[in-house]
Amino acid sequence: MLWLVRFPAAVGSLGLLRLLGAPWPWSLAAGLGVYLGTGGWKFLYVALKTARRDLFGLYVLLRVKVSIRHHQRLGSTIPSIFASVATRYPDRPALVCEATGQTWTFTQLDARSDAVAQWALSQGWASGEVVALFAESRAQLVALWLGLAKVGVEAALLNFNLRQHALLHCLRASGARALVYGVELGQAVQEVQSELGSSLQLFCTGSGGADDDVELQALSAQNLDQILANTPHTPPPQTHNKGFNDRLFYIYTSGTTGLPKAAIVVHSRYYRIAAFGYYAFGMRPDDVIYNCLPLYHSAGNIMGVGQCLLHGLTVVVKRKFSASRFWDDCVKYNCTVVQYIGEICRYLLSQPVRPSETSHRVRLAVGNGLRPSVWEAFTQRFRVKQVGEFYGATECNCSIANMDGKVGACGFNSRILPNVYPIRLVKVNEETMELIRDTQGLCIPCRPGENGLLVGKINQQDPLRRFDGYANQDATNKKIAHNVFKKGDTAYLSGDVLVMDDLGYMYFRDRSGDTFRWKGENVSTTEVEGTLSGLLGQTDVAVYGVPVPGAEGKAGMATIAQSTGGFDCETFLKEVQAALPPYARPVFLRLSPHVDTTGTFKIQKTRLQREGYDPRHSADRIYFLNSRVGRYEAMTEDLYSSIAEGRVCL
């Protein structure tokens, strides 16, 4: 980081010469001479390579900051911003609901959300109270949370994959007064009905048949669609005094490392996420977005739907992601932007070639989790000109974006002006995720090429830097570190390990707990998964570490989706040996009909790690890499016992 010293010295010499009356050309030449004399060529190289990118990033940052301050002064909320957009584009399609075939204009969406607001007032719900929404993606879901927000009621957006204990946990964590569920999830509600409590009101949306009416009676639920049809579609009276930094709704974390946590989303955070996406990736008001992501998640409901509510774009809401229908839908609805998350791009690559995959109008794909190993294959095969990859979590204050299409990067931070956006990669023990500190007790910044934990400085007075946390205060406290940049400060801990190159581009490495150590080396499960999946034709692969008695660290294990047919272990091992270093090669293999994923297409490993390589815990085929003979051998109970007792050398 010597250029941090060299550059101020050069600028200082330039300023001194100007004060002494020297002409500008002489002053500039002298300043450059001082800089180069201290060895600053690398800074000049970095500046020349990144100036255009950094200037555009600075423009986006300032554009969003100015807009946020404007809305703060006005006391705006998401509903009030949407109201001005609806006035500007009254007859433009706002939401296209693929499941029902309905198209709602901005005027119609405004009116439907007004009816929801009037209904909420009729129930006696006050500003700050919570209503839980539990339904598959549909336009009605947007009208529900938007209408509740018009009267200050906060929605809790529940993952529609939740069942039993996890569903009850999320309901209780929100403190909801009522539950609105989709008719398709009636069975899931019935499973927990006895534990819901009589005070929780139940409302059903999407019902219509005689069987649905029977289910409504069994659950003592009310038909919300009928209620809203008979409710005035007129603007509600102003009954709350919520502002730009007050709570809008709750979005739950995926729960990959435990039960989901309810992340607080305030109005300014919703605006910030959507606005950054809009300006960073060059979206336009006449764009049509294909949104196949769940609306209980920030990518679908903020990055996607947010473009409709805040900027007037049309959003096609798909009930559930379908790899086989993806490009056909894009052609049908004239989409120009698509969203992805997790493994979606890989799933699309695994589909057979079809005409629609190149006859669409899509120019931009926006999302996160696109593996570097499939990035170029995706853009080339489907002829998508731009990928807008970004990194961020619903609650984080250190989001970054790839604004210039650098393959594999999830974003960047300027090497020229790093303090403009106060985020850092800091050294951390990748196994325990414990921060490594210097002799003064401060965190140690990573140099280019060093893996580090991404952190963001917290400033509660700045909507771009604030951290609102979770409904549970203990969970909030665990994500805050003290004395990070300097004594007395606080920073948000992302829990994710990234690496930065010399130009400031950042690349995702692993989530908290995913990295494991084997044979004295850190193994990135994300990188190994990408490699193995590519070798196997984009098959689902989960990689994780498993403890082995008597061995230091954890041995690598890979679960591979293998529903039918044989698996050639010999060929697989040859390819793995050519592609991966010895310490990263899976010691254990598990062939399973499928690999568990979350509702947002992230590989789910909790159950697999718990079951390990014990053949008694699963009917799946399990193999062990016998290093002495150089081949994978089928795991038996005798072999498992030998490994557990330390009689087999790994």
C-alpha positions as CSV (number, residue, x, y, z in Angstrom):
1,M,0.0,0.0,0.0
2,L,3.0,2.3,-0.6
3,W,1.0,4.4,-3.1
4,L,-1.1,5.6,-0.2
5,V,2.0,7.5,0.9
6,R,3.4,8.3,-2.5
7,F,0.3,9.9,-3.9
8,P,-0.3,12.5,-1.1
9,A,3.4,13.4,-1.2
10,A,3.2,14.1,-4.9
11,V,0.0,16.1,-4.4
12,G,1.6,18.0,-1.6
13,S,4.6,19.0,-3.6
14,L,2.3,20.2,-6.4
15,G,0.3,22.3,-4.0
16,L,3.5,23.8,-2.4
17,L,4.9,24.8,-5.8
18,R,1.6,26.5,-6.7
19,L,1.6,28.4,-3.5
20,L,5.1,29.6,-4.3
21,G,3.8,30.9,-7.7
22,A,5.2,28.2,-10.0
23,P,3.3,27.8,-13.3
24,W,0.9,24.8,-13.6
25,P,3.0,22.9,-16.1
26,W,6.1,23.1,-13.9
27,S,4.0,22.2,-10.8
28,L,2.5,19.2,-12.5
29,A,5.8,18.0,-13.8
30,A,7.4,18.4,-10.3
31,G,4.5,16.5,-8.7
32,L,4.8,13.7,-11.2
33,G,8.5,13.6,-10.7
34,V,8.1,13.3,-6.9
35,Y,5.5,10.5,-7.4
36,L,7.5,8.5,-9.9
37,G,10.7,9.1,-7.8
38,T,9.1,7.2,-4.9
39,G,8.2,4.3,-7.1
40,G,4.6,5.1,-8.0
41,W,4.4,3.5,-11.5
42,K,2.1,0.7,-10.2
43,F,-0.4,3.3,-9.0
44,L,-0.4,5.0,-12.4
45,Y,-1.0,1.6,-14.0
46,V,-3.9,0.8,-11.7
47,A,-5.3,4.3,-12.2
48,L,-5.2,4.0,-16.0
49,K,-6.8,0.6,-15.9
50,T,-9.6,1.4,-13.5
51,A,-10.3,5.1,-13.9
52,R,-13.3,4.7,-16.2
53,R,-14.8,2.0,-14.0
54,D,-14.2,3.9,-10.8
55,L,-15.7,7.1,-12.2
56,F,-18.8,5.3,-13.3
57,G,-19.0,3.7,-9.9
58,L,-18.6,7.1,-8.2
59,Y,-21.4,8.5,-10.4
60,V,-23.7,5.6,-9.4
61,L,-22.9,6.1,-5.7
62,L,-23.5,9.9,-5.9
63,R,-26.7,9.4,-7.9
64,V,-28.1,7.1,-5.3
65,K,-26.9,9.3,-2.4
66,V,-28.5,12.4,-3.8
67,S,-31.8,10.6,-4.4
68,I,-31.8,9.2,-0.9
69,R,-31.2,12.6,0.7
70,H,-34.0,14.0,-1.5
71,H,-36.4,11.4,-0.2
72,Q,-35.2,11.8,3.4
73,R,-36.0,15.5,3.2
74,L,-39.4,14.8,1.8
75,G,-40.1,12.0,4.4
76,S,-40.8,9.6,1.5
77,T,-41.8,6.0,1.8
78,I,-41.9,3.2,-0.8
79,P,-45.7,3.7,-1.2
80,S,-45.3,7.4,-1.7
81,I,-42.6,7.0,-4.3
82,F,-44.7,4.4,-6.1
83,A,-47.6,6.8,-6.1
84,S,-45.6,9.3,-8.2
85,V,-44.5,6.5,-10.6
86,A,-48.1,5.3,-11.0
87,T,-49.2,8.9,-11.8
88,R,-46.4,9.1,-14.4
89,Y,-47.2,5.8,-16.1
90,P,-50.9,5.1,-15.4
91,D,-51.6,2.8,-18.3
92,R,-48.3,1.1,-18.6
93,P,-48.2,-2.6,-17.5
94,A,-46.7,-2.8,-14.0
95,L,-46.9,-6.5,-13.2
96,V,-47.6,-9.5,-15.5
97,C,-48.7,-12.5,-13.5
98,E,-47.6,-15.6,-15.5
99,A,-49.6,-18.0,-13.3
100,T,-53.0,-16.3,-14.0
101,G,-52.2,-14.6,-17.3
102,Q,-53.3,-11.3,-15.8
103,T,-51.6,-8.0,-16.5
104,W,-52.0,-5.1,-14.0
105,T,-51.3,-1.5,-15.0
106,F,-49.8,0.9,-12.6
107,T,-53.2,2.3,-11.9
108,Q,-54.6,-1.1,-11.2
109,L,-51.8,-2.1,-8.9
110,D,-52.2,1.2,-7.0
111,A,-56.0,0.5,-6.7
112,R,-55.5,-3.1,-5.5
113,S,-53.0,-2.0,-2.9
114,D,-55.4,0.7,-1.8
115,A,-58.0,-2.0,-1.2
116,V,-55.5,-4.0,0.9
117,A,-54.8,-0.8,3.0
118,Q,-58.5,-0.2,3.6
119,W,-58.9,-3.9,4.6
120,A,-56.0,-3.6,7.1
121,L,-57.6,-0.5,8.7
122,S,-60.9,-2.3,9.0
123,Q,-59.1,-5.0,10.9
124,G,-57.9,-2.5,13.4
125,W,-54.3,-3.1,12.8
126,A,-52.0,-0.2,13.8
127,S,-48.8,1.1,12.4
128,G,-45.9,-1.1,13.4
129,E,-47.9,-4.3,13.7
130,V,-47.1,-7.3,11.6
131,V,-49.0,-9.5,9.1
132,A,-47.3,-12.6,7.7
133,L,-47.5,-13.5,4.0
134,F,-47.1,-17.1,3.0
135,A,-47.7,-17.8,-0.7
136,E,-46.0,-18.7,-3.9
137,S,-44.9,-15.8,-6.2
138,R,-47.8,-13.9,-7.7
139,A,-48.7,-10.3,-8.4
140,Q,-51.2,-10.3,-5.5
141,L,-48.3,-10.7,-3.1
142,V,-46.9,-7.4,-4.2
143,A,-50.3,-5.7,-3.7
144,L,-50.5,-7.2,-0.3
145,W,-47.3,-5.9,1.3
146,L,-47.5,-2.6,-0.6
147,G,-51.0,-2.0,0.7
148,L,-50.1,-2.9,4.2
149,A,-47.2,-0.5,4.0
150,K,-49.6,2.3,3.0
151,V,-51.0,2.2,6.5
152,G,-47.7,1.4,8.3
153,V,-48.4,-2.3,8.8
154,E,-45.3,-4.4,8.3
155,A,-45.3,-7.7,6.3
156,A,-43.3,-10.7,7.2
157,L,-42.5,-12.5,3.9
158,L,-42.3,-16.2,4.7
159,N,-40.4,-18.7,2.5
160,F,-43.2,-20.8,0.9
161,N,-40.9,-23.9,1.3
162,L,-41.2,-23.7,5.1
163,R,-43.0,-26.5,6.9
164,Q,-43.8,-27.4,10.5
165,H,-41.1,-26.3,13.1
166,A,-39.4,-23.9,10.7
167,L,-42.7,-22.3,9.7
168,L,-43.8,-21.9,13.3
169,H,-40.4,-20.4,14.2
170,C,-40.7,-17.7,11.5
171,L,-44.3,-16.9,12.5
172,R,-43.4,-16.5,16.1
173,A,-40.3,-14.5,15.4
174,S,-42.3,-11.9,13.5
175,G,-45.0,-11.5,16.2
176,A,-47.6,-11.5,13.4
177,R,-51.2,-10.6,14.2
178,A,-52.5,-12.5,11.1
179,L,-51.4,-14.9,8.4
180,V,-52.3,-14.6,4.8
181,Y,-51.6,-17.8,3.0
182,G,-51.9,-19.0,-0.6
183,V,-54.5,-21.7,-1.2
184,E,-51.7,-23.9,-2.6
185,L,-50.1,-23.9,0.9
186,G,-53.3,-24.8,2.8
187,Q,-51.9,-28.2,3.7
188,A,-48.7,-26.7,5.2
189,V,-50.9,-24.4,7.4
190,Q,-53.1,-27.3,8.5
191,E,-50.0,-29.2,9.7
192,V,-49.3,-26.4,12.3
193,Q,-52.8,-25.3,12.9
194,S,-53.0,-26.7,16.4
195,E,-50.0,-24.6,17.5
196,L,-50.9,-21.3,15.9
197,G,-53.0,-20.0,18.7
198,S,-56.5,-18.7,18.5
199,S,-55.4,-15.0,18.4
200,L,-53.8,-15.4,15.0
201,Q,-56.2,-14.6,12.2
202,L,-56.1,-16.6,9.0
203,F,-56.9,-15.3,5.5
204,C,-56.6,-17.3,2.3
205,T,-55.9,-15.9,-1.2
206,G,-56.2,-17.7,-4.5
207,S,-59.1,-19.9,-3.5
208,G,-62.0,-20.6,-5.9
209,G,-63.2,-24.2,-5.9
210,A,-65.5,-26.2,-3.6
211,D,-62.6,-28.1,-2.1
212,D,-61.0,-24.8,-1.2
213,D,-64.1,-23.7,0.6
214,V,-64.0,-26.9,2.7
215,E,-60.4,-26.2,3.6
216,L,-61.2,-22.6,4.6
217,Q,-63.9,-23.9,7.0
218,A,-61.5,-26.5,8.4
219,L,-58.9,-23.8,9.1
220,S,-61.5,-21.2,10.2
221,A,-59.9,-18.9,7.6
222,Q,-61.5,-16.1,5.6
223,N,-61.5,-15.7,1.9
224,L,-59.3,-12.6,1.4
225,D,-60.1,-12.3,-2.4
226,Q,-63.8,-12.0,-1.7
227,I,-63.1,-9.5,1.1
228,L,-60.9,-7.3,-1.1
229,A,-63.5,-7.4,-4.0
230,N,-66.0,-5.8,-1.6
231,T,-63.5,-3.3,-0.1
232,P,-63.2,0.3,-1.5
233,H,-60.3,0.7,-3.9
234,T,-59.7,4.2,-2.8
235,P,-56.6,5.8,-1.1
236,P,-56.5,5.2,2.6
237,P,-56.4,8.0,5.1
238,Q,-53.0,8.9,6.5
239,T,-52.9,7.0,9.8
240,H,-49.2,6.7,10.5
241,N,-46.1,8.9,10.6
242,K,-43.5,6.5,9.3
243,G,-40.5,7.9,7.3
244,F,-37.8,6.8,5.0
245,N,-35.7,5.0,7.7
246,D,-38.6,3.2,9.3
247,R,-39.5,-0.5,8.9
248,L,-41.1,-1.6,5.7
249,F,-41.2,-5.4,6.0
250,Y,-39.1,-8.5,7.1
251,I,-37.2,-10.8,4.8
252,Y,-35.9,-14.1,6.3
253,T,-32.4,-15.4,5.8
254,S,-32.2,-18.7,3.9
255,G,-31.4,-20.7,7.1
256,T,-28.5,-22.6,5.5
257,T,-26.7,-22.6,8.9
258,G,-29.7,-22.8,11.2
259,L,-33.2,-21.5,11.6
260,P,-34.0,-18.5,9.4
261,K,-33.6,-15.0,10.9
262,A,-36.0,-12.1,10.2
263,A,-33.9,-9.3,8.6
264,I,-35.4,-5.8,9.0
265,V,-35.9,-4.0,5.7
266,V,-36.5,-0.2,6.1
267,H,-37.9,2.0,3.3
268,S,-34.5,3.5,2.6
269,R,-32.8,0.1,2.3
270,Y,-35.4,-1.1,-0.2
271,Y,-34.8,2.1,-2.2
272,R,-31.0,1.7,-2.0
273,I,-30.9,-1.8,-3.2
274,A,-33.3,-1.2,-6.2
275,A,-31.7,2.1,-7.1
276,F,-28.2,0.7,-7.1
277,G,-29.3,-2.1,-9.5
278,Y,-31.1,0.3,-11.8
279,Y,-28.2,2.8,-12.2
280,A,-25.3,0.3,-12.0
281,F,-26.5,-2.0,-14.7
282,G,-28.1,0.6,-17.0
283,M,-31.7,-0.4,-16.8
284,R,-34.3,1.8,-18.6
285,P,-38.0,2.6,-17.8
286,D,-39.1,0.7,-20.9
287,D,-37.4,-2.5,-19.9
288,V,-39.4,-5.7,-19.2
289,I,-37.9,-7.8,-16.4
290,Y,-38.4,-11.6,-16.3
291,N,-38.5,-12.4,-12.6
292,C,-38.6,-16.1,-11.8
293,L,-37.2,-15.6,-8.3
294,P,-39.3,-16.0,-5.1
295,L,-40.9,-12.8,-3.8
296,Y,-40.0,-13.7,-0.2
297,H,-36.4,-13.0,-1.2
298,S,-34.7,-9.6,-1.7
299,A,-33.5,-10.4,-5.2
300,G,-37.0,-11.1,-6.4
301,N,-38.9,-8.5,-4.3
302,I,-36.4,-5.7,-4.2
303,M,-33.9,-5.9,-7.0
304,G,-36.7,-7.2,-9.3
305,V,-40.1,-5.8,-8.3
306,G,-38.4,-2.7,-6.9
307,Q,-37.6,-1.6,-10.5
308,C,-41.4,-1.6,-11.2
309,L,-42.4,0.3,-8.0
310,L,-39.6,2.9,-8.1
311,H,-38.7,3.3,-11.8
312,G,-41.7,2.3,-13.8
313,L,-40.4,-0.9,-15.4
314,T,-42.7,-3.8,-16.3
315,V,-42.0,-7.0,-14.3
316,V,-43.1,-10.5,-15.3
317,V,-43.8,-12.5,-12.1
318,K,-43.2,-16.2,-12.6
319,R,-44.8,-18.5,-10.1
320,K,-41.7,-20.8,-9.9
321,F,-38.5,-21.1,-11.9
322,S,-38.7,-23.5,-14.8
323,A,-35.5,-24.2,-16.8
324,S,-37.4,-25.6,-19.7
325,R,-39.8,-22.6,-20.0
326,F,-37.3,-19.8,-19.2
327,W,-36.4,-18.7,-22.7
328,D,-39.8,-19.4,-24.1
329,D,-41.3,-17.1,-21.5
330,C,-38.7,-14.4,-22.3
331,V,-39.8,-14.5,-26.0
332,K,-43.5,-14.5,-25.1
333,Y,-43.3,-11.4,-22.9
334,N,-40.7,-9.5,-24.9
335,C,-38.3,-9.4,-21.9
336,T,-35.2,-7.4,-22.1
337,V,-33.8,-8.2,-18.6
338,V,-33.7,-11.5,-16.7
339,Q,-32.9,-12.3,-13.1
340,Y,-30.9,-15.2,-11.8
341,I,-29.6,-16.4,-8.5
342,G,-27.6,-19.3,-7.2
343,E,-27.5,-22.2,-9.7
344,I,-30.1,-21.0,-12.2
345,C,-27.6,-20.2,-15.0
346,R,-26.1,-23.7,-14.6
347,Y,-29.5,-25.3,-14.8
348,L,-30.2,-23.4,-18.0
349,L,-26.9,-24.6,-19.5
350,S,-27.9,-28.2,-18.8
351,Q,-31.1,-27.9,-20.9
352,P,-31.2,-29.1,-24.5
353,V,-30.7,-26.5,-27.2
354,R,-34.0,-24.8,-28.3
355,P,-34.7,-22.0,-30.7
356,S,-36.0,-19.5,-28.1
357,E,-32.7,-19.4,-26.3
358,T,-31.3,-17.1,-29.1
359,S,-34.5,-15.5,-30.5
360,H,-35.2,-13.4,-27.4
361,R,-34.5,-9.7,-26.8
362,V,-32.7,-10.1,-23.5
363,R,-29.6,-7.9,-23.2
364,L,-29.0,-8.0,-19.5
365,A,-28.9,-10.7,-16.8
366,V,-28.9,-9.5,-13.2
367,G,-28.2,-11.5,-10.1
368,N,-25.7,-13.2,-7.9
369,G,-24.1,-16.5,-7.5
370,L,-23.0,-17.0,-11.2
371,R,-20.0,-19.3,-11.0
372,P,-17.0,-18.2,-13.0
373,S,-16.9,-21.6,-14.5
374,V,-20.2,-21.1,-16.3
375,W,-20.1,-17.3,-16.9
376,E,-18.8,-17.2,-20.4
377,A,-20.6,-20.4,-21.5
378,F,-23.9,-18.7,-20.4
379,T,-23.3,-15.4,-22.2
380,Q,-22.0,-17.1,-25.4
381,R,-24.7,-19.8,-25.7
382,F,-27.6,-17.5,-24.9
383,R,-26.2,-14.4,-26.5
384,V,-26.7,-12.2,-23.4
385,K,-24.5,-9.1,-23.9
386,Q,-24.2,-8.0,-20.2
387,V,-24.1,-9.8,-16.9
388,G,-24.9,-7.6,-13.8
389,E,-23.4,-9.7,-11.1
390,F,-23.6,-8.3,-7.6
391,Y,-22.8,-9.3,-4.0
392,G,-25.0,-8.5,-1.1
393,A,-27.4,-9.7,1.6
394,T,-30.7,-8.3,2.5
395,E,-29.4,-6.8,5.7
396,C,-25.8,-5.9,4.7
397,N,-24.2,-2.5,4.3
398,C,-21.3,-3.6,2.0
399,S,-23.0,-4.5,-1.2
400,I,-20.8,-4.4,-4.3
401,A,-21.6,-4.7,-8.0
402,N,-19.8,-5.7,-11.2
403,M,-20.5,-2.7,-13.4
404,D,-18.2,-3.4,-16.4
405,G,-18.6,-7.2,-17.0
406,K,-15.3,-8.4,-15.5
407,V,-15.8,-12.2,-15.8
408,G,-16.1,-13.9,-12.4
409,A,-16.0,-10.8,-10.3
410,C,-19.0,-10.0,-8.0
411,G,-18.0,-6.4,-7.7
412,F,-15.1,-4.0,-6.9
413,N,-13.8,-1.4,-4.6
414,S,-11.6,1.4,-5.9
415,R,-7.9,1.1,-5.4
416,I,-7.5,4.8,-6.1
417,L,-10.1,6.2,-3.6
418,P,-10.8,3.2,-1.3
419,N,-12.3,5.4,1.5
420,V,-15.1,6.7,-0.7
421,Y,-16.9,3.4,0.0
422,P,-15.7,2.2,3.4
423,I,-15.7,-1.6,3.0
424,R,-12.7,-3.8,3.5
425,L,-11.5,-7.4,3.3
426,V,-9.9,-8.2,6.6
427,K,-7.9,-11.2,7.7
428,V,-9.9,-14.0,9.4
429,N,-9.4,-17.5,10.5
430,E,-11.4,-19.2,7.7
431,E,-12.3,-22.2,9.8
432,T,-13.6,-20.4,12.9
433,M,-14.4,-17.0,11.1
434,E,-12.6,-15.3,14.0
435,L,-11.1,-11.9,13.1
436,I,-7.4,-11.6,13.2
437,R,-6.2,-8.4,14.9
438,D,-2.9,-6.5,15.2
439,T,-1.1,-5.4,18.3
440,Q,-3.4,-2.4,18.7
441,G,-6.5,-4.6,18.6
442,L,-7.6,-3.5,15.1
443,C,-8.5,-5.7,12.2
444,I,-5.8,-6.3,9.6
445,P,-6.6,-5.4,6.0
446,C,-5.9,-8.0,3.3
447,R,-3.5,-7.3,0.5
448,P,-4.5,-8.2,-3.1
449,G,-4.6,-12.0,-3.5
450,E,-5.4,-12.7,0.2
451,N,-8.7,-14.2,1.2
452,G,-10.5,-12.1,3.7
453,L,-13.9,-11.4,5.4
454,L,-15.9,-8.6,3.8
455,V,-16.9,-6.0,6.4
456,G,-18.6,-2.6,6.1
457,K,-18.3,0.4,8.4
458,I,-21.5,1.2,10.2
459,N,-23.0,4.7,10.4
460,Q,-26.6,4.7,11.5
461,Q,-27.0,8.3,10.3
462,D,-26.2,7.3,6.7
463,P,-28.8,5.1,4.9
464,L,-26.0,3.7,2.8
465,R,-24.0,2.7,5.8
466,R,-26.6,1.8,8.4
467,F,-27.2,-1.8,9.7
468,D,-30.8,-2.4,10.8
469,G,-30.2,-6.0,11.8
470,Y,-32.8,-8.6,12.7
471,A,-36.0,-8.8,14.7
472,N,-33.9,-10.8,17.3
473,Q,-31.4,-8.5,19.0
474,D,-28.9,-11.3,19.9
475,A,-28.7,-12.2,16.2
476,T,-28.1,-8.5,15.3
477,N,-25.2,-8.3,17.9
478,K,-23.5,-11.3,16.4
479,K,-23.1,-9.5,13.1
480,I,-21.4,-6.4,14.6
481,A,-17.7,-6.1,15.3
482,H,-16.0,-3.3,17.2
483,N,-12.6,-1.6,16.7
484,V,-12.3,-2.7,13.0
485,F,-11.1,0.3,11.0
486,K,-10.1,2.4,14.1
487,K,-10.7,2.4,17.8
488,G,-14.4,2.9,18.8
489,D,-15.9,2.1,15.4
490,T,-18.3,-0.7,14.5
491,A,-18.6,-2.7,11.3
492,Y,-21.0,-5.3,9.8
493,L,-19.6,-8.8,9.4
494,S,-20.8,-10.3,6.1
495,G,-19.8,-13.8,7.0
496,D,-18.5,-14.3,3.5
497,V,-14.9,-14.8,2.3
498,L,-13.8,-12.9,-0.8
499,V,-10.5,-12.1,-2.5
500,M,-9.5,-8.9,-4.3
501,D,-7.1,-8.6,-7.2
502,D,-4.6,-5.8,-8.0
503,L,-7.3,-3.8,-9.8
504,G,-9.8,-3.9,-7.0
505,Y,-12.1,-6.6,-8.5
506,M,-13.5,-8.9,-5.8
507,Y,-14.3,-12.5,-6.2
508,F,-16.5,-14.7,-4.0
509,R,-14.7,-17.5,-2.2
510,D,-16.9,-19.1,0.4
511,R,-19.7,-18.5,2.9
512,S,-19.1,-18.7,6.6
513,G,-18.3,-22.3,7.5
514,D,-17.9,-23.5,4.0
515,T,-14.1,-23.4,3.9
516,F,-12.3,-26.3,5.5
517,R,-8.7,-27.2,6.0
518,W,-7.1,-30.4,4.8
519,K,-3.4,-31.4,4.5
520,G,-2.4,-27.9,5.7
521,E,-4.3,-26.1,3.0
522,N,-7.6,-24.2,2.9
523,V,-10.1,-25.8,0.6
524,S,-12.8,-23.5,-1.0
525,T,-16.0,-25.6,-1.4
526,T,-17.3,-23.1,-3.9
527,E,-14.3,-23.5,-6.2
528,V,-14.3,-27.3,-5.9
529,E,-18.1,-27.5,-6.6
530,G,-17.7,-25.3,-9.7
531,T,-14.8,-27.5,-11.0
532,L,-16.6,-30.8,-10.3
533,S,-19.9,-29.6,-11.7
534,G,-18.1,-28.5,-14.9
535,L,-16.4,-31.9,-15.3
536,L,-19.8,-33.6,-14.9
537,G,-21.7,-31.5,-17.4
538,Q,-23.2,-29.0,-14.9
539,T,-24.5,-31.7,-12.6
540,D,-25.5,-30.6,-9.0
541,V,-22.6,-31.1,-6.7
542,A,-22.3,-30.3,-2.9
543,V,-18.8,-30.2,-1.4
544,Y,-18.1,-30.0,2.3
545,G,-15.6,-31.2,4.9
546,V,-16.1,-34.1,7.2
547,P,-14.1,-35.0,10.3
548,V,-12.0,-38.2,10.2
549,P,-10.7,-39.7,13.5
550,G,-7.0,-39.2,14.0
551,A,-6.7,-36.8,11.0
552,E,-6.0,-33.1,11.2
553,G,-8.6,-30.9,9.7
554,K,-11.5,-32.2,7.6
555,A,-11.5,-34.5,4.5
556,G,-13.3,-33.3,1.4
557,M,-16.6,-35.1,0.5
558,A,-18.7,-34.5,-2.6
559,T,-22.3,-35.4,-3.0
560,I,-23.2,-35.7,-6.7
561,A,-26.7,-35.8,-8.2
562,Q,-26.8,-39.1,-10.0
563,S,-30.4,-40.3,-10.4
564,T,-30.0,-43.0,-13.0
565,G,-27.3,-44.9,-14.9
566,G,-23.8,-45.9,-13.9
567,F,-21.0,-43.6,-12.6
568,D,-17.5,-44.2,-13.9
569,C,-15.3,-43.6,-10.8
570,E,-12.1,-44.3,-12.7
571,T,-12.7,-41.7,-15.4
572,F,-13.9,-39.2,-12.8
573,L,-10.8,-39.7,-10.7
574,K,-8.5,-39.1,-13.7
575,E,-10.3,-35.9,-14.5
576,V,-10.3,-34.7,-10.9
577,Q,-6.5,-35.4,-10.7
578,A,-5.9,-33.2,-13.7
579,A,-8.2,-30.4,-12.5
580,L,-7.6,-30.2,-8.8
581,P,-4.6,-30.2,-6.4
582,P,-4.3,-33.2,-4.2
583,Y,-5.6,-31.5,-1.0
584,A,-8.8,-30.4,-2.9
585,R,-9.7,-33.8,-4.4
586,P,-12.7,-35.4,-2.7
587,V,-11.7,-38.2,-0.3
588,F,-15.3,-39.4,-0.1
589,L,-18.0,-39.5,-2.8
590,R,-21.7,-39.8,-2.3
591,L,-24.0,-40.5,-5.3
592,S,-27.5,-39.3,-4.5
593,P,-30.7,-39.0,-6.7
594,H,-30.6,-35.2,-6.0
595,V,-28.8,-32.5,-4.0
596,D,-30.8,-30.4,-1.6
597,T,-31.1,-26.7,-2.4
598,T,-32.7,-23.8,-0.7
599,G,-35.7,-21.9,-2.2
600,T,-33.1,-19.5,-3.7
601,F,-31.1,-22.2,-5.4
602,K,-28.2,-22.4,-2.9
603,I,-26.7,-25.8,-2.2
604,Q,-27.9,-27.1,1.2
605,K,-25.3,-29.1,3.0
606,T,-26.5,-29.3,6.6
607,R,-28.0,-32.8,6.4
608,L,-25.2,-34.1,4.3
609,Q,-22.5,-32.9,6.7
610,R,-24.4,-34.5,9.6
611,E,-24.7,-37.9,7.9
612,G,-21.0,-37.8,6.7
613,Y,-19.7,-41.0,5.1
614,D,-21.3,-43.6,7.3
615,P,-23.1,-46.0,5.0
616,R,-25.6,-46.8,7.7
617,H,-27.1,-43.4,7.5
618,S,-28.2,-43.5,3.9
619,A,-29.1,-45.8,1.0
620,D,-26.9,-43.7,-1.3
621,R,-23.7,-45.2,-2.8
622,I,-20.7,-43.9,-0.9
623,Y,-17.1,-44.2,-2.1
624,F,-13.7,-43.8,-0.4
625,L,-10.5,-42.6,-2.3
626,N,-7.9,-45.3,-1.4
627,S,-4.7,-43.4,-2.0
628,R,-2.5,-46.5,-1.7
629,V,-4.1,-48.1,-4.8
630,G,-5.3,-44.9,-6.5
631,R,-9.0,-45.6,-6.9
632,Y,-12.4,-45.0,-5.3
633,E,-13.7,-48.0,-3.4
634,A,-17.2,-48.7,-2.3
635,M,-17.8,-47.8,1.3
636,T,-18.9,-50.8,3.5
637,E,-19.5,-51.0,7.2
638,D,-16.2,-52.8,7.6
639,L,-14.3,-50.1,5.7
640,Y,-16.1,-47.4,7.7
641,S,-15.1,-49.0,10.9
642,S,-11.5,-49.2,9.8
643,I,-11.4,-45.5,8.9
644,A,-13.1,-44.6,12.2
645,E,-10.6,-46.7,14.2
646,G,-7.6,-45.1,12.3
647,R,-6.6,-48.4,10.6
648,V,-6.8,-46.9,7.1
649,C,-4.3,-44.2,6.0
650,L,-5.8,-41.2,4.3
